[in-house]
Amino acid sequence: MKFAVQVNTSPYQSNSGHSAYQFIEAALLQGHEVFRVFFYHDGVYQAFKHTTPPDDELQFTAQWSELARRYPVDLVICISAAQRRGLLGMDEARRQGKQDNDLADGFRISGLGQLVEATLEADRFIVFG
Amino acid sequence: MKSYLFVLRKPAHSGAYVQEMLDIILITAAFDQKVSILLLDDGVFQIKKGQYPEKIGMKDTSAIFNALEIYDVNDIYTEVESLQERGLTCSDLCLPVQTLYRKDIAGLMKRFDIVFPG
């Protein structure tokens, strides 16, 4: 089965992002394909690389980066949602005359067309949060 | 081509949420997909007449609903019970909608390839 997933909430707003992570990992372990994970609304905060929680707490962003290292999953942050919330990749920051690169490893920034494409390509589309 | 039913359940001006959902709806329609909308629960407030969102620093998202037919989004549904529970009738809404009873919502959802919660 080919899945597309959307994540709409930030790590400390709800556990939906972590539920999505667990679903995706379980699906991949069982040999399913995850075509794309699209982060939208406050879900873009899942990719914020400067998050520094205490050591005894789950490292949500690092977990996503690690997932992207182990599996060929396409983690896409919506550019318009990200810009609203001050999360800029290096290219976009430069275009805006700012010095920043807020995106953790394994994530990339793109547009809403990537979400529509994912829903068209996948057998199942699941929204978390 | 796939058919999409966007199920909108949040009240208007819930932060940027409604505006960002409308962005998804517009881009899906721009990709020439078949797009329908179902307004449920507090979602019916999204198309209530007489909103003055600029007073609270928000955009007028109800105006975007009126522009949807340009994108060939013509099927906008709502639920009789959601309106009744909030003391609303169709004459309180800023555009014509098709109304369904709660018992028929599941049947509507079955007709679509993708039910998109929002």
gemmi code that builds the backbone of each chain (N, CA, C; Angstrom):
import gemmi

chains = {
    "A": [
        ("MET", (0.848, -1.203, 0.000), (0.000, 0.000, 0.000), (0.880, 1.249, 0.000)),
        ("LYS", (0.444, 2.242, -0.764), (1.204, 3.500, -0.815), (0.443, 4.581, -0.028)),
        ("PHE", (1.097, 5.118, 1.012), (0.448, 6.104, 1.881), (0.980, 7.513, 1.620)),
        ("ALA", (0.098, 8.499, 1.785), (0.513, 9.893, 1.921), (-0.019, 10.378, 3.265)),
        ("VAL", (0.792, 11.164, 3.969), (0.435, 11.572, 5.331), (0.560, 13.088, 5.447)),
        ("GLN", (-0.400, 13.688, 6.161), (-0.289, 15.112, 6.477), (-0.241, 15.265, 8.001)),
        ("VAL", (0.643, 16.146, 8.477), (0.776, 16.408, 9.916), (0.471, 17.891, 10.161)),
        ("ASN", (-0.499, 18.156, 11.040), (-1.002, 19.527, 11.202), (-0.700, 20.182, 12.538)),
        ("THR", (-0.076, 19.469, 13.462), (0.112, 20.048, 14.794), (1.586, 20.053, 15.187)),
        ("SER", (1.928, 21.007, 16.071), (3.310, 21.126, 16.535), (3.555, 20.110, 17.658)),
        ("PRO", (4.827, 19.829, 17.967), (5.140, 18.782, 18.952), (4.519, 19.003, 20.325)),
        ("TYR", (4.413, 20.253, 20.776), (3.929, 20.486, 22.140), (2.479, 20.956, 22.182)),
        ("GLN", (1.822, 20.914, 21.014), (0.409, 21.269, 20.916), (-0.449, 20.025, 21.096)),
        ("SER", (0.037, 18.915, 20.565), (-0.726, 17.665, 20.655), (0.224, 16.528, 20.330)),
        ("ASN", (-0.209, 15.301, 20.610), (0.659, 14.165, 20.288), (0.409, 13.631, 18.880)),
        ("SER", (-0.364, 14.360, 18.072), (-0.694, 13.869, 16.723), (0.555, 13.642, 15.882)),
        ("GLY", (1.539, 14.545, 16.026), (2.762, 14.405, 15.238), (3.481, 13.116, 15.578)),
        ("HIS", (3.512, 12.801, 16.869), (4.186, 11.567, 17.277), (3.387, 10.333, 16.845)),
        ("SER", (2.051, 10.447, 16.887), (1.218, 9.348, 16.372), (1.512, 9.118, 14.889)),
        ("ALA", (1.660, 10.222, 14.144), (1.981, 10.109, 12.721), (3.312, 9.395, 12.536)),
        ("TYR", (4.292, 9.810, 13.352), (5.622, 9.196, 13.281), (5.529, 7.684, 13.526)),
        ("GLN", (4.779, 7.303, 14.568), (4.669, 5.880, 14.887), (3.945, 5.108, 13.782)),
        ("PHE", (2.913, 5.737, 13.211), (2.188, 5.088, 12.110), (3.119, 4.871, 10.917)),
        ("ILE", (3.875, 5.927, 10.584), (4.745, 5.862, 9.401), (5.825, 4.798, 9.595)),
        ("GLU", (6.421, 4.787, 10.792), (7.473, 3.811, 11.056), (6.923, 2.381, 10.974)),
        ("ALA", (5.727, 2.177, 11.545), (5.111, 0.845, 11.498), (4.798, 0.435, 10.063)),
        ("ALA", (4.291, 1.385, 9.280), (3.954, 1.083, 7.883), (5.211, 0.699, 7.101)),
        ("LEU", (6.297, 1.465, 7.316), (7.547, 1.195, 6.597), (8.113, -0.160, 7.007)),
        ("LEU", (8.061, -0.463, 8.315), (8.580, -1.743, 8.803), (7.826, -2.921, 8.191)),
        ("GLN", (6.545, -2.706, 7.882), (5.746, -3.778, 7.286), (5.835, -3.794, 5.768)),
        ("GLY", (6.742, -2.975, 5.221), (6.984, -3.029, 3.784), (6.077, -2.140, 2.949)),
        ("HIS", (5.278, -1.287, 3.597), (4.461, -0.354, 2.829), (5.318, 0.824, 2.386)),
        ("GLU", (4.801, 1.559, 1.414), (5.522, 2.741, 0.944), (4.858, 3.991, 1.515)),
        ("VAL", (5.668, 4.934, 1.982), (5.130, 6.242, 2.375), (5.651, 7.245, 1.346)),
        ("PHE", (4.755, 7.662, 0.473), (5.154, 8.487, -0.666), (5.643, 9.860, -0.210)),
        ("ARG", (4.930, 10.426, 0.760), (5.334, 11.764, 1.239), (4.667, 12.056, 2.575)),
        ("VAL", (5.377, 12.816, 3.427), (4.773, 13.355, 4.642), (4.776, 14.873, 4.483)),
        ("PHE", (3.583, 15.456, 4.547), (3.461, 16.892, 4.308), (3.090, 17.577, 5.620)),
        ("PHE", (3.881, 18.561, 6.015), (3.683, 19.263, 7.284), (3.018, 20.607, 7.010)),
        ("TYR", (1.845, 20.805, 7.636), (1.032, 21.988, 7.328), (0.501, 22.601, 8.624)),
        ("HIS", (-0.102, 23.782, 8.522), (-0.542, 24.513, 9.719), (0.635, 24.547, 10.718)),
        ("ASP", (0.342, 24.362, 12.039), (1.421, 24.388, 13.026), (2.309, 23.137, 12.953)),
        ("GLY", (1.965, 22.211, 12.086), (2.806, 21.022, 11.882), (4.197, 21.365, 11.382)),
        ("VAL", (4.356, 22.562, 10.799), (5.686, 22.945, 10.302), (6.706, 23.018, 11.447)),
        ("TYR", (6.223, 23.244, 12.680), (7.152, 23.324, 13.826), (7.849, 21.987, 14.094)),
        ("GLN", (7.336, 20.887, 13.535), (7.995, 19.592, 13.703), (9.416, 19.629, 13.123)),
        ("ALA", (9.648, 20.557, 12.174), (10.927, 20.600, 11.459), (11.900, 21.626, 12.020)),
        ("PHE", (11.514, 22.303, 13.105), (12.306, 23.432, 13.609), (13.561, 22.912, 14.315)),
        ("LYS", (14.719, 23.084, 13.675), (15.921, 22.396, 14.161), (16.469, 22.954, 15.471)),
        ("HIS", (16.067, 24.159, 15.839), (16.611, 24.752, 17.064), (15.888, 24.296, 18.326)),
        ("THR", (14.880, 23.445, 18.205), (14.197, 22.962, 19.412), (15.203, 22.206, 20.273)),
        ("THR", (15.209, 22.524, 21.561), (16.202, 21.932, 22.467), (15.518, 21.447, 23.747)),
        ("PRO", (14.742, 20.367, 23.642), (14.074, 19.865, 24.855), (15.076, 19.217, 25.808)),
        ("PRO", (14.711, 19.063, 27.094), (15.591, 18.381, 28.045), (15.922, 16.961, 27.562)),
        ("ASP", (17.080, 16.467, 27.992), (17.572, 15.169, 27.508), (16.638, 13.996, 27.811)),
        ("ASP", (15.866, 14.117, 28.921), (15.010, 12.987, 29.280), (13.648, 13.031, 28.592)),
        ("GLU", (13.486, 13.946, 27.617), (12.234, 14.003, 26.851), (12.481, 13.540, 25.419)),
        ("LEU", (11.388, 13.154, 24.753), (11.493, 12.747, 23.354), (12.008, 13.912, 22.505)),
        ("GLN", (12.920, 13.601, 21.602), (13.471, 14.613, 20.696), (12.706, 14.495, 19.373)),
        ("PHE", (11.561, 15.184, 19.293), (10.649, 14.951, 18.168), (11.302, 15.248, 16.816)),
        ("THR", (11.932, 16.419, 16.713), (12.504, 16.810, 15.418), (13.634, 15.865, 15.035)),
        ("ALA", (14.487, 15.519, 16.014), (15.595, 14.600, 15.734), (15.070, 13.235, 15.289)),
        ("GLN", (13.909, 12.852, 15.832), (13.318, 11.568, 15.450), (12.930, 11.547, 13.968)),
        ("TRP", (12.346, 12.663, 13.514), (11.995, 12.753, 12.084), (13.257, 12.682, 11.221)),
        ("SER", (14.297, 13.434, 11.630), (15.548, 13.439, 10.853), (16.126, 12.028, 10.772)),
        ("GLU", (16.073, 11.321, 11.896), (16.590, 9.958, 11.955), (15.780, 9.024, 11.038)),
        ("LEU", (14.462, 9.232, 11.039), (13.593, 8.429, 10.152), (13.990, 8.637, 8.690)),
        ("ALA", (14.274, 9.916, 8.346), (14.649, 10.230, 6.964), (16.015, 9.655, 6.609)),
        ("ARG", (16.867, 9.432, 7.629), (18.170, 8.798, 7.369), (18.001, 7.300, 7.099)),
        ("ARG", (17.037, 6.689, 7.809), (16.876, 5.235, 7.701), (16.032, 4.816, 6.504)),
        ("TYR", (15.077, 5.652, 6.128), (14.154, 5.299, 5.040), (14.096, 6.431, 4.020)),
        ("PRO", (13.769, 6.109, 2.794), (13.653, 7.177, 1.784), (12.295, 7.880, 1.883)),
        ("VAL", (12.009, 8.522, 3.027), (10.737, 9.240, 3.148), (10.952, 10.716, 2.817)),
        ("ASP", (9.984, 11.265, 2.106), (10.059, 12.647, 1.647), (9.308, 13.524, 2.651)),
        ("LEU", (10.053, 14.236, 3.510), (9.436, 15.084, 4.540), (9.363, 16.515, 4.011)),
        ("VAL", (8.153, 16.980, 3.714), (8.000, 18.277, 3.059), (7.268, 19.258, 3.968)),
        ("ILE", (7.876, 20.433, 4.134), (7.275, 21.517, 4.907), (6.611, 22.487, 3.942)),
        ("CYS", (5.387, 22.883, 4.231), (4.696, 23.841, 3.349), (5.330, 25.221, 3.489)),
        ("ILE", (5.707, 25.789, 2.355), (6.458, 27.051, 2.398), (5.612, 28.208, 2.922)),
        ("SER", (4.343, 28.278, 2.532), (3.541, 29.428, 2.982), (3.246, 29.324, 4.478)),
        ("ALA", (2.934, 28.115, 4.954), (2.691, 27.923, 6.388), (3.968, 28.202, 7.181)),
        ("ALA", (5.120, 27.797, 6.643), (6.398, 27.976, 7.330), (6.787, 29.457, 7.405)),
        ("GLN", (6.608, 30.159, 6.291), (6.994, 31.579, 6.280), (6.156, 32.383, 7.260)),
        ("ARG", (4.845, 32.085, 7.319), (3.984, 32.762, 8.304), (4.543, 32.630, 9.711)),
        ("ARG", (5.113, 31.447, 10.006), (5.533, 31.137, 11.376), (7.029, 31.379, 11.609)),
        ("GLY", (7.710, 31.976, 10.612), (9.103, 32.359, 10.810), (10.088, 31.228, 10.674)),
        ("LEU", (9.674, 30.156, 9.969), (10.584, 29.036, 9.770), (11.083, 29.090, 8.325)),
        ("LEU", (12.336, 29.433, 8.159), (12.878, 29.651, 6.814), (14.030, 28.699, 6.530)),
        ("GLY", (14.027, 28.144, 5.327), (15.203, 27.427, 4.856), (16.259, 28.435, 4.438)),
        ("MET", (17.463, 27.957, 4.141), (18.566, 28.884, 3.863), (18.297, 29.741, 2.626)),
        ("ASP", (17.795, 29.123, 1.560), (17.550, 29.864, 0.314), (16.517, 30.964, 0.518)),
        ("GLU", (15.427, 30.580, 1.199), (14.342, 31.537, 1.396), (14.789, 32.684, 2.300)),
        ("ALA", (15.567, 32.356, 3.336), (16.067, 33.398, 4.235), (16.903, 34.406, 3.444)),
        ("ARG", (17.749, 33.885, 2.571), (18.617, 34.773, 1.780), (17.763, 35.686, 0.890)),
        ("ARG", (16.736, 35.091, 0.281), (15.844, 35.895, -0.570), (15.182, 37.019, 0.215)),
        ("GLN", (14.903, 36.771, 1.488), (14.216, 37.770, 2.320), (15.223, 38.692, 3.017)),
        ("GLY", (16.518, 38.557, 2.670), (17.534, 39.390, 3.299), (17.787, 39.031, 4.754)),
        ("LYS", (17.559, 37.745, 5.101), (17.779, 37.315, 6.484), (18.839, 36.225, 6.515)),
        ("GLN", (19.457, 36.072, 7.678), (20.445, 35.006, 7.826), (19.851, 33.946, 8.731)),
        ("ASP", (19.475, 32.830, 8.157), (18.850, 31.805, 8.971), (18.809, 30.505, 8.185)),
        ("ASN", (18.721, 29.432, 8.903), (18.427, 28.136, 8.307), (17.812, 27.293, 9.421)),
        ("ASP", (16.492, 27.278, 9.446), (15.781, 26.722, 10.597), (15.391, 25.263, 10.425)),
        ("LEU", (15.679, 24.717, 9.243), (15.149, 23.412, 8.877), (16.090, 22.286, 9.312)),
        ("ALA", (15.566, 21.322, 10.069), (16.378, 20.182, 10.493), (16.693, 19.271, 9.305)),
        ("ASP", (17.719, 18.433, 9.455), (18.120, 17.503, 8.403), (16.955, 16.604, 8.011)),
        ("GLY", (16.890, 16.306, 6.726), (15.888, 15.354, 6.252), (14.594, 15.989, 5.803)),
        ("PHE", (14.400, 17.285, 6.144), (13.201, 17.990, 5.706), (13.537, 18.840, 4.485)),
        ("ARG", (12.534, 19.114, 3.661), (12.701, 20.119, 2.610), (11.446, 20.992, 2.562)),
        ("ILE", (11.603, 22.169, 1.986), (10.482, 23.116, 1.903), (9.946, 23.138, 0.482)),
        ("SER", (8.629, 23.072, 0.340), (8.045, 23.194, -0.993), (6.605, 23.688, -0.878)),
        ("GLY", (5.888, 23.675, -1.987), (4.555, 24.289, -2.007), (3.423, 23.286, -1.846)),
        ("LEU", (2.200, 23.833, -1.806), (1.011, 23.003, -1.604), (0.761, 22.016, -2.750)),
        ("GLY", (1.320, 22.318, -3.924), (1.176, 21.386, -5.050), (1.710, 20.005, -4.707)),
        ("GLN", (2.726, 19.983, -3.824), (3.323, 18.709, -3.394), (2.326, 17.885, -2.574)),
        ("LEU", (1.442, 18.582, -1.862), (0.401, 17.887, -1.094), (-0.629, 17.282, -2.043)),
        ("VAL", (-1.059, 18.088, -3.019), (-2.060, 17.583, -3.969), (-1.487, 16.381, -4.728)),
        ("GLU", (-0.233, 16.518, -5.158), (0.407, 15.406, -5.873), (0.434, 14.148, -5.005)),
        ("ALA", (0.748, 14.316, -3.706), (0.818, 13.165, -2.806), (-0.543, 12.482, -2.689)),
        ("THR", (-1.625, 13.287, -2.587), (-2.958, 12.677, -2.472), (-3.341, 11.960, -3.760)),
        ("LEU", (-2.827, 12.457, -4.889), (-3.145, 11.812, -6.168), (-2.374, 10.512, -6.349)),
        ("GLU", (-1.129, 10.483, -5.865), (-0.261, 9.319, -6.071), (-0.580, 8.174, -5.109)),
        ("ALA", (-1.029, 8.528, -3.901), (-1.149, 7.513, -2.853), (-2.452, 6.720, -2.974)),
        ("ASP", (-2.401, 5.482, -2.436), (-3.632, 4.688, -2.317), (-4.476, 5.189, -1.153)),
        ("ARG", (-3.797, 5.637, -0.097), (-4.496, 6.132, 1.087), (-3.846, 7.425, 1.544)),
        ("PHE", (-4.673, 8.401, 1.924), (-4.182, 9.682, 2.426), (-4.700, 9.839, 3.853)),
        ("ILE", (-3.798, 10.052, 4.804), (-4.183, 10.115, 6.210), (-3.715, 11.438, 6.821)),
        ("VAL", (-4.618, 12.113, 7.532), (-4.295, 13.399, 8.168), (-4.210, 13.201, 9.681)),
        ("PHE", (-3.132, 13.674, 10.267), (-2.950, 13.637, 11.729), (-3.042, 15.055, 12.279)),
        ("GLY", (-3.983, 15.265, 13.216), (-4.089, 16.557, 13.904), (-5.000, 17.533, 13.212)),
    ],
    "B": [
        ("MET", (-7.808, 11.894, -12.329), (-8.568, 12.834, -11.488), (-9.202, 12.092, -10.308)),
        ("LYS", (-9.146, 12.720, -9.138), (-9.810, 12.149, -7.971), (-10.883, 13.133, -7.482)),
        ("SER", (-11.839, 12.598, -6.740), (-12.861, 13.470, -6.151), (-12.540, 13.687, -4.674)),
        ("TYR", (-12.635, 14.937, -4.238), (-12.274, 15.327, -2.870), (-13.489, 15.912, -2.166)),
        ("LEU", (-13.715, 15.485, -0.931), (-14.696, 16.150, -0.084), (-13.951, 16.772, 1.099)),
        ("PHE", (-13.906, 18.089, 1.140), (-13.260, 18.788, 2.266), (-14.309, 18.993, 3.360)),
        ("VAL", (-14.052, 18.425, 4.525), (-15.010, 18.491, 5.624), (-14.521, 19.534, 6.628)),
        ("LEU", (-15.144, 20.707, 6.620), (-14.677, 21.837, 7.432), (-15.520, 21.926, 8.699)),
        ("ARG", (-14.880, 21.845, 9.849), (-15.617, 21.760, 11.115), (-15.238, 22.834, 12.115)),
        ("LYS", (-14.270, 23.673, 11.783), (-13.850, 24.707, 12.744), (-14.566, 26.016, 12.460)),
        ("PRO", (-14.794, 26.845, 13.509), (-15.421, 28.141, 13.269), (-14.492, 29.063, 12.472)),
        ("ALA", (-15.098, 30.077, 11.844), (-14.304, 31.064, 11.112), (-13.302, 31.722, 12.060)),
        ("HIS", (-12.166, 32.121, 11.518), (-11.174, 32.904, 12.261), (-10.576, 32.155, 13.445)),
        ("SER", (-10.386, 30.820, 13.267), (-9.631, 30.042, 14.258), (-8.158, 30.197, 13.907)),
        ("GLY", (-7.587, 31.331, 14.244), (-6.225, 31.617, 13.799), (-6.190, 31.629, 12.273)),
        ("ALA", (-5.102, 31.109, 11.700), (-4.988, 31.077, 10.236), (-5.553, 29.779, 9.670)),
        ("TYR", (-6.162, 28.943, 10.533), (-6.530, 27.582, 10.118), (-7.459, 27.569, 8.901)),
        ("VAL", (-8.538, 28.375, 8.974), (-9.541, 28.356, 7.905), (-8.922, 28.870, 6.597)),
        ("GLN", (-8.158, 29.943, 6.745), (-7.504, 30.504, 5.561), (-6.568, 29.463, 4.918)),
        ("GLU", (-5.834, 28.740, 5.755), (-4.901, 27.746, 5.208), (-5.649, 26.551, 4.612)),
        ("MET", (-6.806, 26.197, 5.185), (-7.613, 25.136, 4.564), (-8.119, 25.579, 3.203)),
        ("LEU", (-8.555, 26.849, 3.114), (-9.057, 27.354, 1.825), (-7.946, 27.357, 0.776)),
        ("ASP", (-6.702, 27.592, 1.224), (-5.566, 27.518, 0.290), (-5.446, 26.115, -0.303)),
        ("ILE", (-5.632, 25.091, 0.554), (-5.562, 23.714, 0.041), (-6.700, 23.460, -0.952)),
        ("ILE", (-7.894, 23.948, -0.595), (-9.059, 23.725, -1.465), (-8.830, 24.380, -2.834)),
        ("LEU", (-8.329, 25.612, -2.811), (-8.119, 26.341, -4.077), (-7.050, 25.670, -4.926)),
        ("ILE", (-5.963, 25.206, -4.292), (-4.884, 24.595, -5.081), (-5.333, 23.243, -5.632)),
        ("THR", (-6.152, 22.514, -4.866), (-6.658, 21.232, -5.364), (-7.554, 21.458, -6.582)),
        ("ALA", (-8.392, 22.480, -6.498), (-9.251, 22.813, -7.638), (-8.409, 23.289, -8.827)),
        ("ALA", (-7.328, 24.035, -8.532), (-6.452, 24.516, -9.607), (-5.730, 23.367, -10.308)),
        ("PHE", (-5.620, 22.222, -9.620), (-5.042, 21.011, -10.233), (-6.108, 20.223, -11.009)),
        ("ASP", (-7.247, 20.862, -11.258), (-8.334, 20.252, -12.036), (-8.897, 18.984, -11.423)),
        ("GLN", (-8.938, 18.940, -10.109), (-9.590, 17.812, -9.434), (-11.036, 18.197, -9.110)),
        ("LYS", (-11.856, 17.161, -8.850), (-13.263, 17.442, -8.528), (-13.396, 17.729, -7.026)),
        ("VAL", (-13.733, 18.969, -6.695), (-13.700, 19.412, -5.299), (-15.106, 19.746, -4.796)),
        ("SER", (-15.477, 19.171, -3.657), (-16.719, 19.519, -2.966), (-16.381, 19.858, -1.513)),
        ("ILE", (-17.283, 20.578, -0.873), (-17.051, 21.020, 0.510), (-18.267, 20.655, 1.361)),
        ("LEU", (-17.995, 20.156, 2.567), (-19.057, 19.890, 3.538), (-18.748, 20.676, 4.810)),
        ("LEU", (-19.671, 21.551, 5.209), (-19.485, 22.336, 6.432), (-20.288, 21.683, 7.551)),
        ("LEU", (-19.581, 21.243, 8.597), (-20.216, 20.541, 9.712), (-19.923, 21.262, 11.022)),
        ("ASP", (-20.808, 21.042, 12.014), (-20.589, 21.577, 13.363), (-20.315, 23.087, 13.285)),
        ("ASP", (-19.296, 23.583, 14.040), (-19.019, 25.028, 14.018), (-18.514, 25.505, 12.651)),
        ("GLY", (-18.202, 24.585, 11.761), (-17.784, 24.956, 10.403), (-18.827, 25.784, 9.670)),
        ("VAL", (-20.116, 25.632, 10.056), (-21.165, 26.413, 9.372), (-20.953, 27.918, 9.575)),
        ("PHE", (-20.291, 28.290, 10.670), (-20.033, 29.724, 10.912), (-19.083, 30.319, 9.858)),
        ("GLN", (-18.349, 29.463, 9.161), (-17.409, 29.986, 8.153), (-18.125, 30.749, 7.048)),
        ("ILE", (-19.392, 30.395, 6.788), (-20.112, 31.090, 5.707), (-21.306, 31.889, 6.246)),
        ("LYS", (-21.245, 32.256, 7.507), (-22.322, 33.093, 8.040), (-22.179, 34.508, 7.488)),
        ("LYS", (-23.326, 35.074, 7.155), (-23.355, 36.479, 6.692), (-22.930, 37.431, 7.812)),
        ("GLY", (-22.539, 38.634, 7.442), (-22.364, 39.711, 8.417), (-21.140, 39.549, 9.301)),
        ("GLN", (-20.054, 39.062, 8.729), (-18.809, 38.972, 9.511), (-18.000, 40.257, 9.315)),
        ("TYR", (-17.355, 40.703, 10.360), (-16.470, 41.878, 10.259), (-15.090, 41.499, 10.795)),
        ("PRO", (-14.408, 40.580, 10.130), (-13.160, 40.016, 10.673), (-12.030, 41.035, 10.778)),
        ("GLU", (-12.125, 42.108, 9.968), (-11.035, 43.101, 10.027), (-10.952, 43.735, 11.427)),
        ("LYS", (-12.074, 43.726, 12.143), (-12.068, 44.304, 13.498), (-11.220, 43.487, 14.476)),
        ("ILE", (-11.018, 42.207, 14.153), (-10.143, 41.399, 15.011), (-8.848, 41.031, 14.278)),
        ("GLY", (-8.534, 41.811, 13.240), (-7.259, 41.625, 12.550), (-7.192, 40.385, 11.691)),
        ("MET", (-8.363, 39.874, 11.252), (-8.370, 38.666, 10.432), (-8.822, 38.992, 9.011)),
        ("LYS", (-8.512, 38.067, 8.089), (-8.967, 38.215, 6.702), (-10.418, 37.752, 6.574)),
        ("ASP", (-11.106, 38.284, 5.563), (-12.496, 37.874, 5.334), (-12.522, 36.569, 4.536)),
        ("THR", (-12.461, 35.452, 5.269), (-12.416, 34.156, 4.576), (-13.761, 33.810, 3.925)),
        ("SER", (-14.873, 34.392, 4.426), (-16.172, 34.052, 3.814), (-16.231, 34.536, 2.363)),
        ("ALA", (-15.478, 35.612, 2.063), (-15.462, 36.125, 0.689), (-14.841, 35.107, -0.269)),
        ("ILE", (-13.900, 34.298, 0.250), (-13.245, 33.304, -0.606), (-14.252, 32.236, -1.050)),
        ("PHE", (-15.208, 31.910, -0.161), (-16.226, 30.915, -0.540), (-17.021, 31.386, -1.750)),
        ("ASN", (-17.287, 32.695, -1.800), (-18.048, 33.219, -2.933), (-17.256, 33.174, -4.234)),
        ("ALA", (-15.921, 33.089, -4.121), (-15.085, 33.042, -5.329), (-14.858, 31.606, -5.810)),
        ("LEU", (-15.349, 30.629, -5.059), (-15.018, 29.237, -5.375), (-15.575, 28.785, -6.722)),
        ("GLU", (-16.695, 29.384, -7.146), (-17.269, 28.890, -8.410), (-16.383, 29.205, -9.607)),
        ("ILE", (-15.515, 30.212, -9.463), (-14.538, 30.489, -10.531), (-13.633, 29.268, -10.733)),
        ("TYR", (-13.413, 28.531, -9.634), (-12.558, 27.333, -9.692), (-13.382, 26.063, -9.922)),
        ("ASP", (-14.624, 26.238, -10.361), (-15.521, 25.086, -10.583), (-15.803, 24.293, -9.321)),
        ("VAL", (-15.746, 24.951, -8.178), (-16.182, 24.298, -6.937), (-17.619, 24.756, -6.708)),
        ("ASN", (-18.569, 23.902, -7.092), (-19.975, 24.300, -7.038), (-20.776, 23.545, -5.986)),
        ("ASP", (-20.242, 22.417, -5.538), (-21.001, 21.596, -4.594), (-20.560, 21.896, -3.162)),
        ("ILE", (-21.337, 22.715, -2.489), (-21.072, 23.033, -1.083), (-22.257, 22.524, -0.264)),
        ("TYR", (-21.940, 21.609, 0.643), (-22.986, 20.971, 1.450), (-22.888, 21.435, 2.892)),
        ("THR", (-24.022, 21.407, 3.574), (-23.986, 21.564, 5.013), (-25.033, 20.644, 5.632)),
        ("GLU", (-25.029, 20.582, 6.969), (-25.869, 19.612, 7.658), (-27.010, 20.347, 8.367)),
        ("VAL", (-28.213, 19.860, 8.184), (-29.391, 20.494, 8.787), (-29.207, 20.645, 10.295)),
        ("GLU", (-28.766, 19.572, 10.963), (-28.650, 19.614, 12.426), (-27.588, 20.619, 12.890)),
        ("SER", (-26.472, 20.723, 12.141), (-25.425, 21.678, 12.528), (-25.976, 23.105, 12.507)),
        ("LEU", (-26.805, 23.412, 11.501), (-27.419, 24.743, 11.426), (-28.402, 24.932, 12.573)),
        ("GLN", (-29.295, 23.937, 12.751), (-30.344, 24.060, 13.784), (-29.755, 24.236, 15.185)),
        ("GLU", (-28.722, 23.442, 15.474), (-28.127, 23.488, 16.818), (-27.543, 24.865, 17.122)),
        ("ARG", (-27.229, 25.625, 16.075), (-26.631, 26.950, 16.263), (-27.610, 28.083, 15.969)),
        ("GLY", (-28.879, 27.722, 15.821), (-29.899, 28.740, 15.586), (-29.785, 29.420, 14.241)),
        ("LEU", (-29.229, 28.721, 13.254), (-29.037, 29.316, 11.926), (-29.986, 28.671, 10.911)),
        ("THR", (-30.317, 29.447, 9.877), (-31.015, 28.879, 8.724), (-30.196, 29.236, 7.488)),
        ("CYS", (-30.599, 28.681, 6.345), (-29.840, 28.950, 5.110), (-29.829, 30.437, 4.772)),
        ("SER", (-30.848, 31.180, 5.223), (-30.878, 32.618, 4.908), (-29.815, 33.394, 5.689)),
        ("ASP", (-29.195, 32.761, 6.697), (-28.102, 33.407, 7.435), (-26.759, 33.221, 6.733)),
        ("LEU", (-26.742, 32.427, 5.660), (-25.468, 32.076, 5.022), (-25.203, 32.973, 3.821)),
        ("CYS", (-23.927, 33.170, 3.488), (-23.569, 34.138, 2.449), (-23.560, 33.537, 1.048)),
        ("LEU", (-23.876, 32.240, 0.934), (-23.983, 31.663, -0.402), (-24.924, 30.465, -0.361)),
        ("PRO", (-25.500, 30.093, -1.519), (-26.437, 28.968, -1.528), (-25.706, 27.652, -1.286)),
        ("VAL", (-26.291, 26.798, -0.437), (-25.670, 25.498, -0.137), (-26.734, 24.411, -0.255)),
        ("GLN", (-26.267, 23.165, -0.368), (-27.178, 22.027, -0.334), (-27.180, 21.480, 1.086)),
        ("THR", (-28.368, 21.242, 1.644), (-28.427, 20.763, 3.022), (-28.758, 19.270, 3.059)),
        ("LEU", (-28.105, 18.588, 3.996), (-28.310, 17.147, 4.182), (-28.602, 16.890, 5.651)),
        ("TYR", (-29.360, 15.823, 5.915), (-29.564, 15.404, 7.308), (-28.369, 14.573, 7.766)),
        ("ARG", (-28.143, 14.579, 9.093), (-26.994, 13.867, 9.669), (-26.955, 12.400, 9.220)),
        ("LYS", (-28.124, 11.791, 9.118), (-28.173, 10.369, 8.762), (-27.652, 10.118, 7.338)),
        ("ASP", (-27.596, 11.158, 6.506), (-27.170, 10.982, 5.118), (-25.712, 11.375, 4.872)),
        ("ILE", (-25.021, 11.847, 5.940), (-23.644, 12.332, 5.759), (-22.700, 11.182, 5.362)),
        ("ALA", (-22.846, 10.035, 6.028), (-21.953, 8.911, 5.704), (-22.103, 8.498, 4.245)),
        ("GLY", (-23.363, 8.515, 3.763), (-23.621, 8.166, 2.358), (-22.945, 9.147, 1.413)),
        ("LEU", (-22.967, 10.433, 1.776), (-22.286, 11.445, 0.950), (-20.784, 11.152, 0.909)),
        ("MET", (-20.203, 10.900, 2.088), (-18.746, 10.698, 2.155), (-18.307, 9.511, 1.308)),
        ("LYS", (-19.158, 8.486, 1.227), (-18.796, 7.280, 0.464), (-18.610, 7.558, -1.018)),
        ("ARG", (-19.177, 8.678, -1.488), (-19.111, 8.959, -2.937), (-17.764, 9.539, -3.358)),
        ("PHE", (-16.872, 9.835, -2.391), (-15.621, 10.532, -2.744), (-14.395, 9.634, -2.592)),
        ("ASP", (-13.398, 9.896, -3.432), (-12.126, 9.159, -3.308), (-11.411, 9.565, -2.026)),
        ("ILE", (-11.422, 10.871, -1.731), (-10.672, 11.378, -0.585), (-11.582, 12.254, 0.272)),
        ("VAL", (-11.699, 11.895, 1.550), (-12.400, 12.745, 2.510), (-11.305, 13.462, 3.302)),
        ("PHE", (-11.246, 14.775, 3.134), (-10.122, 15.568, 3.652), (-10.596, 16.345, 4.874)),
        ("PRO", (-10.173, 15.960, 6.088), (-10.646, 16.659, 7.279), (-9.984, 18.028, 7.436)),
        ("GLY", (-10.763, 19.019, 7.865), (-10.149, 20.334, 8.019), (-10.910, 21.235, 8.957)),
    ],
}
model = gemmi.Model(1)
for chain_id, residues in chains.items():
    chain = gemmi.Chain(chain_id)
    for i, (resn, *xyz) in enumerate(residues, 1):
        res = gemmi.Residue()
        res.name, res.seqid = resn, gemmi.SeqId(i, " ")
        for name, pos in zip(("N", "CA", "C"), xyz):
            atom = gemmi.Atom()
            atom.name, atom.element = name, gemmi.Element(name[0])
            atom.pos, atom.b_iso = gemmi.Position(*pos), 0.0
            res.add_atom(atom)
        chain.add_residue(res)
    model.add_chain(chain)
structure = gemmi.Structure()
structure.add_model(model)
structure.setup_entities()
